[in-house]
Amino acid sequence: MAKDYYDILGVSRSASPEEIKKAFRKLAHEHHPDKANGNAEKFKEINEAYQVLNNPDKRKQYDQFGSAFGGAGAGGFNYQDFGRAAGGPFGQGGFSQDGISFDFGDLGDLGDLFGGFGSFFGGGNRTAKKAVRGEDVEIELTIEFEEAAFGVDKVIDLQKQVVCEHCHGSGAEPGAKISVCATCGGTGKINRVQQTILGNFQTQTVCSDCQGEGQKYEKKCSTCHGSGAAYGSEKIKVKVPAGIDDGQTIKLSGQGEPAPKGVPGDLYIRIKVRPSKIFRRQADNIFSEKHLSLKQAIFGDKIEIETVDGLVSLKIPPGTQSHTEFRLRDKGVYHLKGRGRGDHLIKIIVDIPKNLSRQQKKILDSWEK
C-alpha cells in the first residue's frame, strides 16, 4: 500500500515548506526513540516523509507518481550512514544520500534535546559531565548621589571562597604523590556501549573514582581538604559607570566563588544610591527647589543655584510666579548607555510673608488699589 507522506506529517497537499518543517519538528519530538514513549518505526516513517516533502524535486515527483517513485529510500537509505554523516546534532550541517540533499540547519533544537543523531545511531558520544562552575556571589554597594551621576571607582573587600593558597587549587597536599586514575586511564570519563534496535548507543559518564579529574593523589590538602578552595577575602576593584541608578546591577564575570577544577562563578553588585538632601532624580534629569522672597519674585533677581557641578548663576525675570520651572541644559545625570546628560530643573517657590506689620499691610493695600 502506497504511503501518504502528507498524512504521515498531518499536513495538507498545499502545505508550505515552513508548515512541513513545523509538523516534522513536532512529530520528531513526540516519537523520537530516546524518549520513554518514543516509537522508532514511527520516527523512521516521519523522517522518510519529511525527506521527500522537504525536497522540491522529490516532492514534485511524489505528487505526480506517489511513493512508487522510490521516495527517500531510493537506492537504500541507511541510518548508520545517516548518523555518521550527520556527525552530531542538527544545526551542524547536512548530508547527501543518493543525490538527495538533507539540510538540518534550522532544526537545531532537536539535536540539543536528544543529544544529536550522531550519538543515537552510533556515530558519536554523549558527554554526561558538565563543566564545574563556582557559585555566583551577590552583594550590595552603597554610593552617593553624585557618584551615581558621574561614576566612581570603588575597591571592595569581598569575603568569599578563594583559591586555596596552600595547594594553589589542586586539592592535593604539596609534595603528595599524584598518579593517573587507573579506572579511566586519565580521561575522567567512562565509556559505555548499549545495543539498541537501531545500532550501538555510546554514552560517557564521569569516573566515580577520580570524580572526572583523571588523576588521584595520596593525601588531600590539609587546608581545604581536597576542595581546592578556602574561605578568605579578596580586594576587587569595581568601576561604577556614570548614570547608574538605584537598584541596578553590575556583573563582574569570573569574580564569584572559585571552582579550582572548573569555571569560577560571577559577582553581581546591586547598587544602592544614598538619597540626596538637595536633589531628586527622575530618569536622567535632576530636580530641585529654590525659595525666593516676594521682592525677588516681583522685581526679579540674579541668584545662584546649587547643581551636581557646583554653583550656577540663574537670572530670575520680574513677575516670576511660584512653581515656575527653569531648565538648566546638560546639568543632569550622564546617560548610562549613550552620550550626553540629562537636564536640571529648578522649581521656584515664592515665600509669602506670614507676619506683616501694620505699615507693610497699608503698603500692600495701597499697591493693590
KOLTI-191335 format. One record per residue (C-alpha): residue in three letters; x, y, z. Coordinates in Angstrom, 2 decimals. Layout:
BEGIN
{atom "Ala" {X Y Z}}
...
END
This chain:
BEGIN
{atom "Met" {0.00 0.00 0.00}}
{atom "Ala" {1.40 3.39 -1.05}}
{atom "Lys" {2.38 5.70 1.81}}
{atom "Asp" {0.70 9.09 2.12}}
{atom "Tyr" {3.52 11.31 3.27}}
{atom "Tyr" {1.19 14.28 3.73}}
{atom "Asp" {-1.00 12.19 6.00}}
{atom "Ile" {2.05 10.94 7.96}}
{atom "Leu" {3.08 14.53 8.73}}
{atom "Gly" {-0.51 15.66 9.20}}
{atom "Val" {-0.38 18.46 6.61}}
{atom "Ser" {-2.39 19.32 3.51}}
{atom "Arg" {-1.07 18.73 -0.01}}
{atom "Ser" {-0.77 22.50 -0.42}}
{atom "Ala" {1.29 22.92 2.77}}
{atom "Ser" {4.17 25.39 2.59}}
{atom "Pro" {7.77 24.31 3.33}}
{atom "Glu" {7.55 26.09 6.69}}
{atom "Glu" {4.37 24.19 7.60}}
{atom "Ile" {6.06 20.92 6.67}}
{atom "Lys" {9.11 21.72 8.79}}
{atom "Lys" {6.92 22.73 11.73}}
{atom "Ala" {4.95 19.48 11.52}}
{atom "Phe" {8.13 17.40 11.30}}
{atom "Arg" {9.68 19.11 14.33}}
{atom "Lys" {6.60 18.46 16.43}}
{atom "Leu" {6.30 14.79 15.45}}
{atom "Ala" {10.05 14.17 15.78}}
{atom "His" {9.96 15.44 19.34}}
{atom "Glu" {6.97 13.26 20.09}}
{atom "His" {8.19 9.96 18.62}}
{atom "His" {11.99 10.14 19.00}}
{atom "Pro" {13.23 6.74 20.28}}
{atom "Asp" {15.27 8.42 23.02}}
{atom "Lys" {12.06 9.38 24.79}}
{atom "Ala" {10.30 6.99 27.13}}
{atom "Asn" {7.22 6.85 24.92}}
{atom "Gly" {9.15 7.08 21.66}}
{atom "Asn" {8.49 4.90 18.61}}
{atom "Ala" {11.46 4.01 16.40}}
{atom "Glu" {9.39 2.80 13.45}}
{atom "Lys" {7.14 5.85 13.54}}
{atom "Phe" {10.19 8.09 13.80}}
{atom "Lys" {11.74 6.50 10.69}}
{atom "Glu" {8.46 6.93 8.83}}
{atom "Ile" {8.26 10.61 9.80}}
{atom "Asn" {11.84 11.18 8.62}}
{atom "Glu" {11.13 9.44 5.34}}
{atom "Ala" {8.11 11.65 4.73}}
{atom "Tyr" {9.99 14.82 5.63}}
{atom "Gln" {12.99 13.99 3.45}}
{atom "Val" {10.70 13.74 0.44}}
{atom "Leu" {8.32 16.66 1.08}}
{atom "Asn" {11.13 18.99 2.13}}
{atom "Asn" {12.95 18.47 -1.19}}
{atom "Pro" {11.23 20.41 -4.03}}
{atom "Asp" {12.25 17.93 -6.76}}
{atom "Lys" {11.32 14.83 -4.76}}
{atom "Arg" {8.05 16.39 -3.68}}
{atom "Lys" {7.19 17.17 -7.29}}
{atom "Gln" {7.88 13.54 -8.28}}
{atom "Tyr" {5.89 12.26 -5.32}}
{atom "Asp" {2.89 14.46 -6.17}}
{atom "Gln" {2.96 13.05 -9.72}}
{atom "Phe" {3.74 9.37 -9.13}}
{atom "Gly" {3.16 8.81 -5.40}}
{atom "Ser" {5.58 6.79 -3.27}}
{atom "Ala" {6.13 4.39 -6.20}}
{atom "Phe" {8.90 6.70 -7.49}}
{atom "Gly" {11.19 5.38 -4.76}}
{atom "Gly" {10.79 8.00 -2.05}}
{atom "Ala" {13.52 8.86 0.36}}
{atom "Gly" {14.69 5.30 0.43}}
{atom "Ala" {15.66 5.16 -3.23}}
{atom "Gly" {18.98 3.39 -3.52}}
{atom "Gly" {18.75 2.20 0.08}}
{atom "Phe" {18.77 4.67 2.97}}
{atom "Asn" {20.97 3.50 5.83}}
{atom "Tyr" {20.53 5.05 9.28}}
{atom "Gln" {24.07 4.17 10.30}}
{atom "Asp" {25.27 6.23 7.32}}
{atom "Phe" {22.87 8.96 8.42}}
{atom "Gly" {24.44 9.01 11.88}}
{atom "Arg" {28.00 9.11 10.57}}
{atom "Ala" {27.18 11.79 8.02}}
{atom "Ala" {25.27 13.98 10.44}}
{atom "Gly" {28.18 13.77 12.87}}
{atom "Gly" {26.24 15.28 15.76}}
{atom "Pro" {23.26 17.47 16.44}}
{atom "Phe" {21.01 19.11 13.86}}
{atom "Gly" {22.25 22.55 13.02}}
{atom "Gln" {25.82 21.38 12.27}}
{atom "Gly" {25.16 20.89 8.57}}
{atom "Gly" {23.53 18.26 6.39}}
{atom "Phe" {24.46 15.42 4.08}}
{atom "Ser" {23.61 13.81 0.76}}
{atom "Gln" {22.30 10.30 0.11}}
{atom "Asp" {21.77 9.02 -3.44}}
{atom "Gly" {21.53 12.52 -4.84}}
{atom "Ile" {19.09 13.72 -2.17}}
{atom "Ser" {20.27 16.67 -0.07}}
{atom "Phe" {19.26 16.75 3.57}}
{atom "Asp" {19.71 20.08 5.35}}
{atom "Phe" {19.02 20.33 9.09}}
{atom "Gly" {20.28 23.89 9.54}}
{atom "Asp" {17.07 25.19 11.12}}
{atom "Leu" {16.26 22.17 13.30}}
{atom "Gly" {18.95 22.71 15.94}}
{atom "Asp" {16.67 22.23 18.93}}
{atom "Leu" {16.09 18.58 18.05}}
{atom "Gly" {19.81 17.93 18.31}}
{atom "Asp" {20.02 19.78 21.60}}
{atom "Leu" {17.12 17.81 23.04}}
{atom "Phe" {18.20 14.32 22.02}}
{atom "Gly" {21.97 14.66 22.01}}
{atom "Gly" {22.34 14.52 18.23}}
{atom "Phe" {21.75 11.83 15.61}}
{atom "Gly" {25.49 11.04 15.62}}
{atom "Ser" {25.31 9.52 19.10}}
{atom "Phe" {21.89 7.97 18.58}}
{atom "Phe" {22.97 5.98 15.59}}
{atom "Gly" {26.42 5.05 16.91}}
{atom "Gly" {28.38 7.79 15.16}}
{atom "Gly" {29.32 9.84 18.23}}
{atom "Asn" {29.37 10.14 22.00}}
{atom "Arg" {27.29 11.73 24.68}}
{atom "Thr" {29.11 13.55 27.42}}
{atom "Ala" {27.38 13.37 30.76}}
{atom "Lys" {29.75 15.69 32.59}}
{atom "Lys" {29.29 19.45 32.51}}
{atom "Ala" {32.00 21.91 33.41}}
{atom "Val" {32.14 22.50 37.16}}
{atom "Arg" {31.14 26.08 37.92}}
{atom "Gly" {31.63 28.08 41.09}}
{atom "Glu" {28.75 29.75 42.91}}
{atom "Asp" {27.64 33.26 41.95}}
{atom "Val" {28.00 35.93 44.62}}
{atom "Glu" {25.64 38.89 45.12}}
{atom "Ile" {26.48 41.91 47.26}}
{atom "Glu" {25.13 45.43 47.77}}
{atom "Leu" {27.24 48.55 47.26}}
{atom "Thr" {26.06 51.93 48.58}}
{atom "Ile" {27.24 55.06 46.73}}
{atom "Glu" {26.45 58.77 46.96}}
{atom "Phe" {24.02 60.60 44.66}}
{atom "Glu" {26.86 62.47 42.93}}
{atom "Glu" {28.86 59.25 42.48}}
{atom "Ala" {25.94 57.71 40.63}}
{atom "Ala" {25.71 60.79 38.39}}
{atom "Phe" {29.41 60.90 37.43}}
{atom "Gly" {30.61 57.34 38.09}}
{atom "Val" {33.23 56.25 40.60}}
{atom "Asp" {35.91 53.61 41.19}}
{atom "Lys" {35.46 51.53 44.34}}
{atom "Val" {37.55 48.83 45.99}}
{atom "Ile" {35.51 46.09 47.67}}
{atom "Asp" {36.93 43.83 50.34}}
{atom "Leu" {34.90 40.73 49.47}}
{atom "Gln" {34.62 37.86 51.95}}
{atom "Lys" {34.16 34.63 49.99}}
{atom "Gln" {35.70 31.32 48.98}}
{atom "Val" {39.07 31.90 47.31}}
{atom "Val" {41.60 29.59 45.67}}
{atom "Cys" {43.45 27.74 48.43}}
{atom "Glu" {46.89 29.28 48.88}}
{atom "His" {48.30 26.11 50.39}}
{atom "Cys" {47.67 23.83 47.40}}
{atom "His" {47.04 26.53 44.78}}
{atom "Gly" {43.72 24.95 43.91}}
{atom "Ser" {44.98 21.44 43.18}}
{atom "Gly" {43.31 19.88 46.23}}
{atom "Ala" {46.43 17.83 46.97}}
{atom "Glu" {48.81 18.30 49.86}}
{atom "Pro" {52.00 19.86 48.48}}
{atom "Gly" {54.52 17.09 47.83}}
{atom "Ala" {51.90 14.35 47.78}}
{atom "Lys" {52.23 11.76 45.03}}
{atom "Ile" {49.81 12.28 42.13}}
{atom "Ser" {49.02 9.39 39.81}}
{atom "Val" {46.85 8.77 36.76}}
{atom "Cys" {43.48 7.27 37.61}}
{atom "Ala" {43.62 3.55 36.77}}
{atom "Thr" {39.86 3.31 36.27}}
{atom "Cys" {39.51 5.86 33.47}}
{atom "Gly" {43.11 5.98 32.29}}
{atom "Gly" {43.34 9.73 32.96}}
{atom "Thr" {40.38 10.75 30.81}}
{atom "Gly" {37.99 11.37 33.71}}
{atom "Lys" {35.26 9.56 31.76}}
{atom "Ile" {33.94 6.05 31.45}}
{atom "Asn" {32.57 4.93 28.07}}
{atom "Arg" {29.69 2.50 27.91}}
{atom "Val" {28.13 0.97 24.80}}
{atom "Gln" {24.48 -0.05 24.80}}
{atom "Gln" {22.97 -2.04 21.94}}
{atom "Thr" {19.62 -0.79 20.61}}
{atom "Ile" {17.38 -1.80 17.74}}
{atom "Leu" {18.95 0.97 15.68}}
{atom "Gly" {22.57 0.20 16.45}}
{atom "Asn" {25.09 0.78 19.21}}
{atom "Phe" {24.41 3.67 21.55}}
{atom "Gln" {27.55 5.00 23.26}}
{atom "Thr" {27.43 7.13 26.41}}
{atom "Gln" {30.02 8.73 28.66}}
{atom "Thr" {29.79 9.08 32.42}}
{atom "Val" {32.03 10.78 34.94}}
{atom "Cys" {34.57 8.46 36.52}}
{atom "Ser" {33.41 7.77 40.06}}
{atom "Asp" {36.94 7.07 41.33}}
{atom "Cys" {38.54 10.39 40.40}}
{atom "Gln" {35.33 12.47 40.02}}
{atom "Gly" {36.28 13.38 36.47}}
{atom "Glu" {39.75 14.73 37.28}}
{atom "Gly" {41.66 11.93 35.60}}
{atom "Gln" {44.14 11.75 38.45}}
{atom "Lys" {44.35 10.71 42.09}}
{atom "Tyr" {46.62 11.90 44.90}}
{atom "Glu" {47.76 10.15 48.03}}
{atom "Lys" {46.91 12.93 50.50}}
{atom "Lys" {44.34 15.72 50.35}}
{atom "Cys" {45.29 19.29 51.13}}
{atom "Ser" {45.32 19.84 54.88}}
{atom "Thr" {43.84 23.33 54.48}}
{atom "Cys" {40.98 22.89 52.01}}
{atom "His" {40.57 19.09 52.43}}
{atom "Gly" {40.73 18.49 48.70}}
{atom "Ser" {38.22 21.12 47.51}}
{atom "Gly" {40.89 23.49 46.19}}
{atom "Ala" {39.20 26.49 47.82}}
{atom "Ala" {39.15 28.06 51.29}}
{atom "Tyr" {37.28 30.91 52.93}}
{atom "Gly" {39.09 34.23 52.79}}
{atom "Ser" {38.96 37.79 51.49}}
{atom "Glu" {39.77 39.36 48.18}}
{atom "Lys" {40.01 43.02 47.18}}
{atom "Ile" {38.16 43.69 43.95}}
{atom "Lys" {38.20 46.98 42.05}}
{atom "Val" {34.80 47.99 40.69}}
{atom "Lys" {34.25 50.69 38.09}}
{atom "Val" {30.77 52.09 38.70}}
{atom "Pro" {29.63 53.70 35.42}}
{atom "Ala" {28.28 57.25 35.27}}
{atom "Gly" {24.49 57.33 35.17}}
{atom "Ile" {23.82 54.14 37.10}}
{atom "Asp" {20.60 54.25 39.10}}
{atom "Asp" {19.41 52.87 42.40}}
{atom "Gly" {18.64 49.14 42.20}}
{atom "Gln" {20.66 48.45 39.04}}
{atom "Thr" {23.26 45.66 38.99}}
{atom "Ile" {26.85 45.41 37.80}}
{atom "Lys" {28.07 41.96 36.72}}
{atom "Leu" {31.73 41.01 37.04}}
{atom "Ser" {32.29 37.73 35.22}}
{atom "Gly" {34.55 35.22 36.94}}
{atom "Gln" {34.73 37.19 40.21}}
{atom "Gly" {32.37 34.94 42.19}}
{atom "Glu" {33.21 31.75 44.09}}
{atom "Pro" {36.14 29.89 42.53}}
{atom "Ala" {35.97 26.43 41.02}}
{atom "Pro" {39.61 25.29 41.10}}
{atom "Lys" {38.77 22.39 38.79}}
{atom "Gly" {36.30 24.32 36.64}}
{atom "Val" {34.94 27.77 35.89}}
{atom "Pro" {34.51 30.46 38.59}}
{atom "Gly" {31.11 31.98 39.22}}
{atom "Asp" {30.17 35.62 38.66}}
{atom "Leu" {29.88 38.57 41.03}}
{atom "Tyr" {26.69 40.62 40.96}}
{atom "Ile" {26.86 44.05 42.62}}
{atom "Arg" {23.49 45.64 43.33}}
{atom "Ile" {23.83 49.41 43.55}}
{atom "Lys" {22.11 51.37 46.32}}
{atom "Val" {22.20 55.14 45.81}}
{atom "Arg" {22.02 57.17 49.01}}
{atom "Pro" {19.28 59.85 48.64}}
{atom "Ser" {20.41 63.48 48.34}}
{atom "Lys" {19.10 66.18 50.68}}
{atom "Ile" {19.02 68.66 47.81}}
{atom "Phe" {18.41 66.79 44.57}}
{atom "Arg" {15.81 64.37 43.30}}
{atom "Arg" {16.37 62.19 40.25}}
{atom "Gln" {13.88 61.09 37.61}}
{atom "Ala" {15.40 59.12 34.73}}
{atom "Asp" {18.46 61.20 33.81}}
{atom "Asn" {17.00 64.56 34.92}}
{atom "Ile" {17.68 66.17 38.28}}
{atom "Phe" {15.07 68.23 40.16}}
{atom "Ser" {15.50 70.74 42.97}}
{atom "Glu" {13.65 73.69 44.51}}
{atom "Lys" {14.72 77.27 45.13}}
{atom "His" {12.92 79.63 47.51}}
{atom "Leu" {12.55 83.32 46.60}}
{atom "Ser" {11.33 86.23 48.61}}
{atom "Leu" {8.29 88.18 47.50}}
{atom "Lys" {10.54 91.05 46.47}}
{atom "Gln" {12.76 88.80 44.32}}
{atom "Ala" {9.72 87.34 42.59}}
{atom "Ile" {8.22 90.77 41.89}}
{atom "Phe" {11.32 92.70 40.81}}
{atom "Gly" {13.47 89.80 39.56}}
{atom "Asp" {16.97 88.90 40.65}}
{atom "Lys" {20.16 87.03 39.79}}
{atom "Ile" {20.61 84.03 42.06}}
{atom "Glu" {22.93 81.07 42.48}}
{atom "Ile" {21.62 77.51 42.02}}
{atom "Glu" {23.37 74.51 43.52}}
{atom "Thr" {23.90 71.72 40.98}}
{atom "Val" {25.92 68.48 40.94}}
{atom "Asp" {28.55 70.52 39.03}}
{atom "Gly" {28.64 73.26 41.67}}
{atom "Leu" {27.02 76.70 41.84}}
{atom "Val" {25.44 78.06 38.66}}
{atom "Ser" {24.10 81.59 38.13}}
{atom "Leu" {20.40 81.90 37.17}}
{atom "Lys" {18.55 85.08 36.17}}
{atom "Ile" {15.04 85.38 37.62}}
{atom "Pro" {12.82 87.67 35.49}}
{atom "Pro" {10.45 90.18 37.19}}
{atom "Gly" {6.98 88.80 37.97}}
{atom "Thr" {8.09 85.19 38.35}}
{atom "Gln" {5.23 83.09 39.70}}
{atom "Ser" {5.58 80.44 42.37}}
{atom "His" {6.09 76.89 40.99}}
{atom "Thr" {7.64 78.22 37.79}}
{atom "Glu" {10.29 75.79 36.49}}
{atom "Phe" {13.61 76.77 34.96}}
{atom "Arg" {15.71 74.28 32.97}}
{atom "Leu" {19.49 74.08 33.04}}
{atom "Arg" {20.52 72.12 29.96}}
{atom "Asp" {23.07 69.28 30.32}}
{atom "Lys" {23.34 69.66 34.09}}
{atom "Gly" {21.66 66.35 34.92}}
{atom "Val" {22.91 62.77 35.12}}
{atom "Tyr" {25.09 61.24 32.41}}
{atom "His" {23.25 58.81 30.14}}
{atom "Leu" {24.24 55.28 31.16}}
{atom "Lys" {24.04 53.86 27.64}}
{atom "Gly" {24.84 56.74 25.38}}
{atom "Arg" {26.39 60.16 25.18}}
{atom "Gly" {25.30 63.38 26.80}}
{atom "Arg" {23.47 64.22 30.01}}
{atom "Gly" {20.01 64.96 31.25}}
{atom "Asp" {18.85 68.39 32.46}}
{atom "His" {18.46 70.06 35.83}}
{atom "Leu" {15.01 71.53 36.51}}
{atom "Ile" {14.55 74.11 39.28}}
{atom "Lys" {11.12 74.79 40.73}}
{atom "Ile" {10.68 78.29 42.17}}
{atom "Ile" {8.87 78.58 45.48}}
{atom "Val" {7.83 82.13 46.39}}
{atom "Asp" {7.75 82.61 50.15}}
{atom "Ile" {4.73 84.68 51.24}}
{atom "Pro" {5.33 86.63 54.50}}
{atom "Lys" {3.21 85.33 57.38}}
{atom "Asn" {3.50 88.21 59.89}}
{atom "Leu" {3.21 91.68 58.30}}
{atom "Ser" {3.42 94.92 60.24}}
{atom "Arg" {0.64 97.48 60.06}}
{atom "Gln" {2.73 99.68 57.78}}
{atom "Gln" {3.51 96.75 55.42}}
{atom "Lys" {-0.17 95.90 55.20}}
{atom "Lys" {-1.00 99.53 54.28}}
{atom "Ile" {1.63 99.49 51.55}}
{atom "Leu" {0.27 96.28 50.06}}
{atom "Asp" {-3.29 97.54 50.29}}
{atom "Ser" {-2.28 100.76 48.59}}
{atom "Trp" {-0.39 98.82 45.88}}
{atom "Glu" {-3.42 96.62 45.17}}
{atom "Lys" {-5.74 99.65 44.80}}
END
